[in-house]
Amino acid sequence: MSGRPLDVLEASLGDRVSVRLKSGEEYVGDLAGYDQHMNLVLEDVTVSQETDPTDEPSVQDTTIIRGDNVVSITP
């Protein structure tokens, strides 16, 4: 796998990824799409809060995440 960010995202399409946001939220879902700004489309998503790990993670069908909010993406 190449080390270039968009190549890593391309190789991860359809796979489960973990996305951490500036707010501390973590989204885990199937990567359905992305663009050159690293805006992401995730499907079958669970969301957990770093601020309160005792909260039950919420589940969402499809989520669009603006690339400006992303701290890390783990394939």
WOQUIHU-V621837 format. One record per pair of residues at least 24 apart in sequence whose C-alpha atoms are under 10 Angstrom apart, sorted by the first residue. I is the first residue (numbers start at 0). J is the second residue. D is the distance in Angstrom with one decimal. If there is no record, write none. Layout:
# WOQUIHU-V621837
{{I,J,D} {I,J,D}}
This chain:
# WOQUIHU-V621837
{{4,35,9.8} {4,37,8.9} {4,72,9.6} {5,33,8.7} {5,34,8.4} {5,35,7.4} {5,36,9.5} {5,37,7.9} {7,72,9.8} {7,73,9.7} {7,74,8.0} {8,32,8.6} {8,33,7.6} {8,34,9.5} {8,37,8.8} {8,39,9.5} {8,72,8.8} {8,73,9.6} {8,74,8.0} {9,33,8.4} {9,34,10.0} {10,74,9.0} {11,73,9.5} {11,74,6.2} {12,40,10.0} {12,41,9.8} {12,74,9.4} {13,41,9.2} {13,42,9.2} {14,41,9.9} {14,74,7.4} {15,41,8.9} {15,42,9.2} {15,43,9.4} {15,44,9.4} {15,73,8.9} {15,74,6.6} {16,41,8.6} {16,44,9.7} {16,72,6.8} {16,73,5.5} {16,74,4.5} {17,41,9.8} {17,44,9.6} {17,45,9.6} {17,46,9.8} {17,71,8.1} {17,72,5.7} {17,73,5.0} {17,74,6.5} {18,46,9.6} {18,64,9.1} {18,68,9.8} {18,69,6.9} {18,70,7.6} {18,71,5.8} {18,72,4.5} {18,73,6.4} {18,74,8.8} {19,46,9.8} {19,47,9.7} {19,48,9.9} {19,49,9.5} {19,68,8.6} {19,69,6.1} {19,70,5.6} {19,71,5.3} {19,72,6.5} {19,73,8.5} {20,49,10.0} {20,64,9.0} {20,65,9.7} {20,66,9.3} {20,67,9.0} {20,68,5.4} {20,69,4.6} {20,70,5.2} {20,71,7.2} {20,72,9.1} {21,67,8.9} {21,68,5.6} {21,69,6.3} {21,70,5.8} {21,71,9.1} {22,48,8.6} {22,49,8.4} {22,50,9.0} {22,68,7.9} {22,69,9.1} {22,70,9.2} {23,47,8.7} {23,48,6.3} {23,49,5.1} {23,50,6.9} {23,51,9.9} {23,69,9.9} {23,70,9.1} {24,48,4.6} {24,49,5.8} {24,50,8.1} {24,51,9.9} {24,69,9.9} {25,49,7.4} {25,56,9.6} {25,69,9.7} {25,70,9.9} {25,71,9.5} {25,72,9.7} {26,56,9.6} {26,57,9.7} {26,58,9.6} {26,59,9.8} {26,62,9.0} {26,64,9.3} {26,72,9.5} {27,58,9.6} {27,72,9.6} {27,73,9.3} {27,74,9.9} {28,58,9.7} {28,59,9.2} {28,60,9.2} {28,61,8.9} {28,62,8.9} {29,61,9.3} {29,74,9.8} {30,61,10.0} {30,62,9.9} {30,74,9.1} {31,61,9.0} {31,62,9.7} {31,63,9.8} {32,63,9.2} {33,63,9.2} {33,64,9.3} {33,65,9.8} {33,66,9.1} {34,66,8.9} {35,66,9.1} {36,65,8.2} {36,66,5.8} {36,67,8.0} {37,64,8.6} {37,65,7.3} {37,66,4.6} {37,67,8.0} {37,68,9.7} {37,69,8.2} {37,72,9.8} {38,63,7.2} {38,64,5.7} {38,65,4.6} {38,66,4.2} {38,67,7.8} {38,68,9.0} {38,69,8.6} {39,63,5.6} {39,64,5.1} {39,65,6.6} {39,66,6.8} {39,69,9.3} {39,72,10.0} {40,64,6.4} {40,65,9.0}}
